[in-house]
Amino acid sequence: MPAPVADDSTRLADRAAHADAAAARVSARAAARGFTLLEIVLVMAIIALASVLAAAAMTGGFKGMQLKASAKEIASNLRYTRTQAIETGTPQRFLIDPGKHAWRAPKNHHGTIPAKLGIEFTGAREAQANGAPSGEGAIEFFPDGAATGGRIRLTAGKAAWDIDVAWLTGQVRISQPKAGQ
């Protein structure tokens, strides 16, 4: 009868060995199911590229970004010109030359507008004739904050941004015109 005990222990040892081997295979498969660092970095790069392309498509691409940045820069310098008029107590002018794609503000502030963008200026005739060189437009700000008023429209294809200066308050606003305006 001692032989059956040995068979039982042999069978138990075999079963334990098989269980250990099965557990090793399961843990090896579980380890293989993870992601490598390279795969994670690649997925992150693809997501970043898709985000950049989506943002460019929504803003009108590079020209659209140039258009908005130029509008913000001009509006900022119009506000600066108004502030200088209030601060110094003397009228100050913001000059824009659509032909040369350039603008000037007090205290030697000046800049250019990308040549790819279209520029339209609408302003008061008095401000244009009153010391502004031919072809230039001018918006004059007064010490009380008021202005001669005007609009600068920047365009790139079908996209446009308007920079409006209210004559009564001198307030400067940026807006996108609705289609057909």
C-alpha positions as CSV (number, residue, x, y, z in Angstrom):
1,M,0.0,0.0,0.0
2,P,2.8,2.6,0.3
3,A,3.0,2.8,-3.5
4,P,-0.3,4.6,-3.9
5,V,0.9,7.4,-1.5
6,A,4.0,7.9,-3.7
7,D,1.8,8.1,-6.8
8,D,-0.4,10.7,-5.1
9,S,2.6,12.8,-4.1
10,T,4.0,12.5,-7.6
11,R,0.7,13.5,-9.1
12,L,0.5,16.4,-6.7
13,A,4.0,17.5,-7.6
14,D,3.2,17.2,-11.4
15,R,0.1,19.3,-10.9
16,A,2.0,21.9,-8.9
17,A,4.7,22.1,-11.7
18,H,1.9,22.5,-14.3
19,A,0.3,25.2,-12.3
20,D,3.6,27.0,-11.9
21,A,4.2,26.8,-15.7
22,A,0.6,28.0,-16.4
23,A,1.1,30.9,-14.0
24,A,4.4,31.8,-15.7
25,R,2.7,31.8,-19.1
26,V,-0.2,33.9,-17.9
27,S,2.2,36.5,-16.3
28,A,4.3,36.5,-19.5
29,R,1.2,37.2,-21.6
30,A,0.1,40.0,-19.2
31,A,3.5,41.6,-19.4
32,A,3.4,41.4,-23.2
33,R,0.0,43.2,-23.2
34,G,1.5,46.5,-21.8
35,F,2.8,49.4,-24.0
36,T,6.4,50.3,-24.6
37,L,7.6,53.8,-24.0
38,L,8.2,54.2,-27.7
39,E,4.5,53.4,-28.5
40,I,3.3,55.8,-25.9
41,V,5.5,58.6,-27.2
42,L,4.4,57.9,-30.8
43,V,0.7,58.1,-29.9
44,M,1.3,61.4,-28.0
45,A,3.1,62.8,-31.1
46,I,0.2,61.8,-33.4
47,I,-2.3,63.5,-31.0
48,A,-0.2,66.7,-30.9
49,L,0.1,66.8,-34.7
50,A,-3.7,66.3,-35.1
51,S,-4.3,69.1,-32.5
52,V,-2.1,71.5,-34.4
53,L,-3.7,70.7,-37.7
54,A,-7.2,71.1,-36.2
55,A,-6.3,74.5,-34.7
56,A,-4.8,75.7,-38.0
57,A,-7.9,74.6,-39.9
58,M,-10.2,76.4,-37.4
59,T,-8.2,79.7,-37.4
60,G,-7.8,79.8,-41.2
61,G,-4.2,78.6,-41.2
62,F,-1.1,80.7,-41.1
63,K,-2.7,83.6,-42.9
64,G,-5.5,83.6,-40.4
65,M,-3.1,83.6,-37.5
66,Q,-1.2,86.5,-39.1
67,L,-4.4,88.4,-39.7
68,K,-5.6,88.1,-36.1
69,A,-2.1,88.9,-34.7
70,S,-1.8,92.0,-36.9
71,A,-5.3,93.2,-35.9
72,K,-4.4,92.8,-32.2
73,E,-1.1,94.6,-32.6
74,I,-2.8,97.6,-34.4
75,A,-5.6,97.7,-31.8
76,S,-3.0,97.7,-29.0
77,N,-1.1,100.6,-30.6
78,L,-4.4,102.6,-31.1
79,R,-5.1,102.2,-27.4
80,Y,-1.5,103.2,-26.7
81,T,-2.0,106.4,-28.8
82,R,-5.2,107.2,-26.9
83,T,-3.4,106.8,-23.6
84,Q,-0.6,109.1,-24.7
85,A,-3.2,111.8,-25.7
86,I,-4.8,111.6,-22.2
87,E,-1.5,111.4,-20.4
88,T,0.3,114.3,-22.2
89,G,-2.8,116.5,-22.6
90,T,-2.1,117.0,-26.3
91,P,-3.7,115.4,-29.4
92,Q,-1.9,112.3,-30.7
93,R,-2.1,110.6,-34.1
94,F,-2.0,107.0,-35.2
95,L,-1.0,106.9,-38.9
96,I,-1.5,104.0,-41.3
97,D,-0.2,103.7,-44.8
98,P,-2.1,100.9,-46.6
99,G,0.1,101.2,-49.7
100,K,3.3,100.5,-47.7
101,H,1.7,98.1,-45.2
102,A,3.0,100.2,-42.3
103,W,1.7,102.1,-39.3
104,R,3.1,104.7,-36.8
105,A,2.1,105.7,-33.3
106,P,3.5,108.3,-30.9
107,K,7.0,108.0,-29.3
108,N,8.5,106.1,-32.3
109,H,6.1,103.1,-32.1
110,H,5.9,101.7,-35.6
111,G,5.3,98.4,-37.4
112,T,4.5,96.6,-40.6
113,I,1.6,94.5,-41.7
114,P,2.4,91.4,-43.7
115,A,2.2,92.0,-47.4
116,K,-0.2,89.1,-47.9
117,L,-2.9,90.9,-46.0
118,G,-5.2,93.5,-47.5
119,I,-5.8,96.8,-45.7
120,E,-8.7,99.2,-46.0
121,F,-8.9,102.4,-44.0
122,T,-12.0,104.5,-43.4
123,G,-11.6,107.6,-41.3
124,A,-12.5,111.3,-41.0
125,R,-11.4,113.5,-43.9
126,E,-10.3,116.2,-41.5
127,A,-7.8,113.9,-39.8
128,Q,-6.4,112.8,-43.2
129,A,-6.0,116.2,-44.7
130,N,-4.7,117.7,-41.4
131,G,-1.0,116.9,-41.8
132,A,-1.2,113.2,-42.9
133,P,1.0,112.5,-46.0
134,S,-0.8,111.6,-49.1
135,G,-2.0,107.9,-49.1
136,E,-1.9,107.7,-45.3
137,G,-4.8,107.5,-43.1
138,A,-4.9,109.0,-39.6
139,I,-6.9,108.6,-36.4
140,E,-6.4,111.5,-34.0
141,F,-7.0,111.1,-30.3
142,F,-7.8,114.0,-28.0
143,P,-6.8,114.7,-24.4
144,D,-10.4,114.0,-23.2
145,G,-10.1,110.5,-24.7
146,A,-12.3,111.2,-27.8
147,A,-11.1,110.6,-31.3
148,T,-11.8,111.4,-34.9
149,G,-12.9,107.7,-35.2
150,G,-12.3,105.3,-38.0
151,R,-12.0,101.7,-39.1
152,I,-9.1,99.6,-40.3
153,R,-10.1,96.4,-42.0
154,L,-7.5,93.7,-42.5
155,T,-8.3,90.9,-44.9
156,A,-6.8,87.6,-46.0
157,G,-8.9,85.9,-48.7
158,K,-12.5,85.7,-47.3
159,A,-11.4,86.3,-43.7
160,A,-11.4,89.8,-42.2
161,W,-10.9,91.6,-38.9
162,D,-12.1,95.1,-38.2
163,I,-10.5,97.5,-35.8
164,D,-13.0,100.2,-35.0
165,V,-12.3,103.4,-33.1
166,A,-15.4,105.2,-31.7
167,W,-15.2,108.9,-32.3
168,L,-17.1,110.0,-29.1
169,T,-15.2,107.8,-26.6
170,G,-12.1,106.7,-28.5
171,Q,-12.8,103.1,-27.6
172,V,-11.0,100.6,-29.7
173,R,-12.7,97.3,-30.6
174,I,-11.7,94.3,-32.7
175,S,-14.4,92.2,-34.4
176,Q,-14.8,89.8,-37.3
177,P,-17.4,91.1,-39.8
178,K,-20.2,88.8,-40.6
179,A,-20.3,87.4,-44.2
180,G,-21.4,90.0,-46.7
181,Q,-20.4,93.1,-44.7
